[in-house]
Amino acid sequence: MKLMLPKDCPKIAQSTLEAIIQNPYITIGQLSEVLKLSERTIKNRIVLLKREGLITRIGSRTSGYWEVFNNV
């Protein structure tokens, strides 16, 4: 799936966003395993995506889910 991210949003965030779209219930730990990146890197990418208004977390860290906004 090819997504159109804002120009100032790094392309490295694209793989994180794609993984979240495929599984909205994925946790940061699971993203770290799937993408083979550190949890700190995943957290930094999520901060970028949140800042761009592309995602938000609904609920808790373990039982919540990611909401991806339609402008993606």
C-alpha positions as CSV (number, residue, x, y, z in Angstrom):
1,M,0.0,0.0,0.0
2,K,1.5,3.3,-1.1
3,L,0.6,6.2,1.3
4,M,1.0,9.9,0.7
5,L,2.7,11.4,3.7
6,P,3.2,15.2,4.2
7,K,6.5,16.4,2.6
8,D,8.0,17.2,6.0
9,C,7.2,13.8,7.4
10,P,10.2,11.5,7.0
11,K,9.8,8.5,4.7
12,I,11.1,6.2,7.5
13,A,7.7,6.8,9.2
14,Q,6.0,5.2,6.2
15,S,6.8,1.6,7.3
16,T,5.5,2.3,10.8
17,L,2.3,3.8,9.5
18,E,1.8,0.8,7.1
19,A,2.2,-1.6,10.0
20,I,-0.3,0.3,12.1
21,I,-2.8,0.3,9.2
22,Q,-2.4,-3.5,8.8
23,N,-3.0,-4.1,12.5
24,P,-4.5,-1.1,14.5
25,Y,-4.1,-3.1,17.8
26,I,-0.3,-3.5,17.4
27,T,1.8,-2.3,20.4
28,I,5.1,-0.4,20.3
29,G,6.9,-3.6,21.4
30,Q,5.3,-5.5,18.5
31,L,6.1,-2.8,16.0
32,S,9.7,-3.0,17.2
33,E,9.8,-6.7,16.6
34,V,8.0,-6.5,13.2
35,L,10.1,-3.6,11.8
36,K,13.4,-4.8,13.5
37,L,14.0,-1.5,15.1
38,S,14.4,-0.3,18.7
39,E,11.4,0.7,20.8
40,R,13.0,4.2,21.1
41,T,13.1,4.5,17.3
42,I,9.4,3.4,17.0
43,K,8.4,5.9,19.7
44,N,10.2,8.7,17.8
45,R,8.4,7.7,14.6
46,I,5.0,7.7,16.4
47,V,5.7,11.1,17.8
48,L,6.3,12.4,14.2
49,L,3.1,10.7,13.0
50,K,1.0,12.1,15.8
51,R,2.5,15.6,15.3
52,E,1.5,15.4,11.6
53,G,-2.1,14.5,12.8
54,L,-2.0,11.1,11.0
55,I,-2.6,8.8,14.0
56,T,-3.8,8.8,17.6
57,R,-3.9,6.1,20.2
58,I,-7.3,5.2,21.6
59,G,-7.3,3.4,25.0
60,S,-4.4,2.0,26.9
61,R,-0.9,0.9,25.7
62,T,-1.8,-2.7,25.9
63,S,-5.5,-3.0,25.1
64,G,-6.0,0.1,23.0
65,Y,-5.7,0.7,19.2
66,W,-4.4,3.1,16.7
67,E,-6.7,5.4,14.8
68,V,-5.4,6.4,11.3
69,F,-7.1,9.5,10.0
70,N,-8.6,9.6,6.5
71,N,-6.2,12.3,5.2
72,V,-3.7,9.4,4.7
